[in-house]
Amino acid sequence: MGHPKQGVLMPDGRKMIEHVIEPLSQLCQKIVIVGDCRGFSIPQQQKLIALSDDPPGKGPLSAIATLLKSGIDKDGYIVTACDQPFLTPNLLRLLLGEKPSFPRIFQPEQGEMIAPFPGYYPVCWLSEIKSALETGQYGICNVILKNRVETVALPKEQQVLIRNINTPDDLDQYCHFSI
C-alpha cells in the first residue's frame, strides 16, 4: 500500500482498522492492538489497549508472542490482521466454543496456503512461539505447520470474509464488493 494499512481510508470514510475493531468489539471485552500505532489514531474506546511488539520488527509471530505474554487474558485471544475488513462477529464466533489448547484457524481450501488470521491463539501456546522466535523462525505459517492446530471448516461462500486488502487494486475491488 506504500504506508501502514491500518490507517487506509475505506470507501465509507472509516479507517481499515475500524472495520476490524467493529466485529471484535461485539465479542471481546478488550481489544488489543499490537504493533506500531504511530501515524494513525486508534478510535477512542474503553475496550482498546495498544502494545508495542516485543521484540519489534519480527512480524506477526512476534506480535502474537507479545499478546500472549501480556496477561490481559488468561486463556487466549482471537487474533486478526489489521487488513481484514470483511470479518463479522458470526464468523469470529466459529473460532471460539470450548477454549482449545491449540490454535484454532479456518481450514483453507485444498491447495491454498494456510490462513493464520483470523485465528484463536491460546496463552499456553506461547512456549511454541518463543521457541520459534529464539531459533530465528519468524513465519507464523511455518510454526503452524510444525505444531498441532485445530481447524474450522469455512464454507466456500464465506471464505471471502477472511481475505486481506494488500494493494490498491485489492482496495479498488473492495469498493465493488458487498457482503
VEXDREN-2710 file (C-alpha; in Angstrom, 1 decimal):
% VEXDREN-2710
k/r/px/py/pz
1/MET/0.0/0.0/0.0
2/GLY/3.0/2.3/0.4
3/HIS/2.0/3.2/4.0
4/PRO/0.6/1.4/7.1
5/LYS/-2.6/-0.4/6.1
6/GLN/-4.4/0.1/9.3
7/GLY/-4.9/3.8/8.6
8/VAL/-6.1/3.4/5.0
9/LEU/-9.4/5.1/4.5
10/MET/-12.1/2.7/3.2
11/PRO/-15.0/3.8/0.9
12/ASP/-17.3/4.5/3.8
13/GLY/-14.7/7.0/5.3
14/ARG/-13.7/4.8/8.2
15/LYS/-10.1/3.5/8.6
16/MET/-9.4/-0.1/7.7
17/ILE/-8.6/-0.9/11.4
18/GLU/-12.1/0.4/12.4
19/HIS/-13.6/-2.3/10.1
20/VAL/-11.6/-4.9/12.1
21/ILE/-12.4/-3.5/15.5
22/GLU/-16.1/-3.4/15.0
23/PRO/-16.8/-7.2/14.9
24/LEU/-14.2/-7.8/17.6
25/SER/-15.9/-5.3/19.9
26/GLN/-19.1/-7.3/19.7
27/LEU/-17.3/-10.4/21.0
28/CYS/-14.4/-9.3/23.1
29/GLN/-14.2/-7.5/26.5
30/LYS/-11.0/-5.9/25.4
31/ILE/-9.3/-5.3/22.0
32/VAL/-5.6/-5.2/21.9
33/ILE/-3.7/-3.6/19.0
34/VAL/-0.1/-4.9/18.8
35/GLY/2.4/-3.1/16.7
36/ASP/3.5/0.3/15.7
37/CYS/0.5/2.6/16.2
38/ARG/2.3/5.8/15.1
39/GLY/0.9/7.5/12.1
40/PHE/-2.7/6.9/12.8
41/SER/-5.0/7.4/15.7
42/ILE/-6.8/4.5/17.4
43/PRO/-10.5/5.1/17.7
44/GLN/-11.2/6.1/21.3
45/GLN/-13.0/3.2/23.0
46/GLN/-12.6/2.0/26.5
47/LYS/-12.0/-1.6/25.2
48/LEU/-8.8/-0.7/23.3
49/ILE/-5.3/-1.4/24.5
50/ALA/-2.2/-0.7/22.4
51/LEU/1.0/-2.7/22.9
52/SER/4.4/-2.4/21.1
53/ASP/5.9/-5.5/19.5
54/ASP/8.4/-7.2/21.9
55/PRO/10.7/-7.8/20.1
56/PRO/9.9/-5.2/17.4
57/GLY/10.3/-5.9/13.7
58/LYS/9.9/-9.7/13.8
59/GLY/6.4/-9.8/12.2
60/PRO/3.1/-11.3/13.2
61/LEU/4.7/-14.1/15.2
62/SER/6.3/-11.6/17.5
63/ALA/3.1/-9.7/17.8
64/ILE/1.3/-12.9/18.9
65/ALA/4.0/-13.5/21.4
66/THR/3.6/-10.0/22.8
67/LEU/-0.2/-10.5/23.1
68/LEU/0.1/-14.0/24.7
69/LYS/2.6/-12.8/27.4
70/SER/0.6/-9.6/28.1
71/GLY/-1.6/-11.2/30.8
72/ILE/-4.6/-9.3/29.5
73/ASP/-6.5/-12.6/29.2
74/LYS/-5.6/-15.9/31.0
75/ASP/-6.9/-18.3/28.3
76/GLY/-6.4/-17.0/24.8
77/TYR/-7.2/-14.4/22.1
78/ILE/-8.9/-14.1/18.7
79/VAL/-6.2/-12.6/16.5
80/THR/-6.8/-10.9/13.3
81/ALA/-4.8/-8.9/10.8
82/CYS/-5.4/-5.1/10.5
83/ASP/-6.2/-5.5/6.8
84/GLN/-9.2/-7.9/7.1
85/PRO/-12.2/-5.5/6.8
86/PHE/-14.8/-8.2/5.9
87/LEU/-14.8/-10.1/9.3
88/THR/-18.1/-10.5/11.0
89/PRO/-19.0/-11.4/14.6
90/ASN/-20.7/-14.7/13.4
91/LEU/-17.5/-15.7/11.5
92/LEU/-15.3/-15.0/14.5
93/ARG/-17.6/-16.9/16.8
94/LEU/-16.8/-20.0/14.8
95/LEU/-13.2/-19.8/16.3
96/LEU/-14.5/-19.9/19.9
97/GLY/-16.5/-22.6/21.5
98/GLU/-14.6/-24.6/24.1
99/LYS/-11.3/-23.0/24.9
100/PRO/-8.9/-25.1/22.9
101/SER/-5.3/-25.9/24.0
102/PHE/-4.1/-25.4/20.4
103/PRO/-4.5/-22.6/17.9
104/ARG/-7.8/-22.7/16.0
105/ILE/-7.8/-21.4/12.4
106/PHE/-10.0/-21.7/9.4
107/GLN/-9.3/-24.6/7.1
108/PRO/-8.1/-23.3/3.7
109/GLU/-9.4/-24.8/0.5
110/GLN/-7.3/-27.7/-0.7
111/GLY/-4.1/-26.4/-2.3
112/GLU/-4.3/-23.0/-0.7
113/MET/-1.8/-21.5/1.7
114/ILE/-2.6/-21.6/5.4
115/ALA/-4.6/-18.6/6.6
116/PRO/-3.4/-17.9/10.2
117/PHE/-5.7/-15.0/10.6
118/PRO/-8.2/-14.7/12.0
119/GLY/-7.4/-17.4/14.5
120/TYR/-7.8/-18.3/18.1
121/TYR/-4.4/-18.5/19.9
122/PRO/-4.3/-19.9/23.4
123/VAL/-1.9/-18.5/26.0
124/CYS/-0.4/-21.9/26.6
125/TRP/1.0/-21.8/23.0
126/LEU/3.4/-19.0/24.0
127/SER/6.2/-21.5/24.6
128/GLU/5.9/-22.8/21.0
129/ILE/6.1/-19.2/19.6
130/LYS/9.0/-18.2/21.9
131/SER/10.9/-21.3/20.8
132/ALA/10.4/-20.4/17.1
133/LEU/11.5/-16.8/17.6
134/GLU/14.6/-17.9/19.5
135/THR/15.7/-20.1/16.6
136/GLY/15.1/-17.3/14.0
137/GLN/11.8/-18.7/12.7
138/TYR/9.6/-15.7/12.2
139/GLY/6.9/-17.1/9.8
140/ILE/3.7/-18.0/11.5
141/CYS/2.6/-20.4/8.8
142/ASN/5.8/-22.4/9.3
143/VAL/5.2/-22.6/13.1
144/ILE/1.6/-23.7/12.5
145/LEU/2.7/-26.4/10.1
146/LYS/5.1/-27.8/12.6
147/ASN/2.6/-27.9/15.5
148/ARG/-0.8/-29.2/16.2
149/VAL/-3.7/-26.8/15.4
150/GLU/-7.4/-27.2/15.3
151/THR/-9.2/-26.2/12.1
152/VAL/-12.7/-25.0/11.4
153/ALA/-14.3/-25.7/8.1
154/LEU/-15.3/-22.5/6.4
155/PRO/-17.9/-22.7/3.7
156/LYS/-16.7/-21.6/0.3
157/GLU/-19.2/-18.7/0.1
158/GLN/-17.7/-17.3/3.4
159/GLN/-14.1/-17.6/2.5
160/VAL/-14.2/-14.0/1.1
161/LEU/-14.7/-12.8/4.6
162/ILE/-11.2/-13.7/5.7
163/ARG/-9.4/-12.0/2.7
164/ASN/-6.8/-9.3/3.2
165/ILE/-6.5/-5.9/1.5
166/ASN/-2.8/-5.8/0.5
167/THR/-2.7/-3.5/-2.5
168/PRO/-4.5/-0.5/-4.0
169/ASP/-6.1/-3.0/-6.5
170/ASP/-7.5/-5.0/-3.6
171/LEU/-8.9/-1.9/-2.2
172/ASP/-10.5/-1.0/-5.5
173/GLN/-12.1/-4.5/-5.6
174/TYR/-13.4/-3.8/-2.1
175/CYS/-15.3/-0.8/-3.4
176/HIS/-17.2/-3.2/-5.7
177/PHE/-17.7/-6.0/-3.1
178/SER/-20.7/-6.3/-0.8
179/ILE/-21.3/-8.8/1.9
END
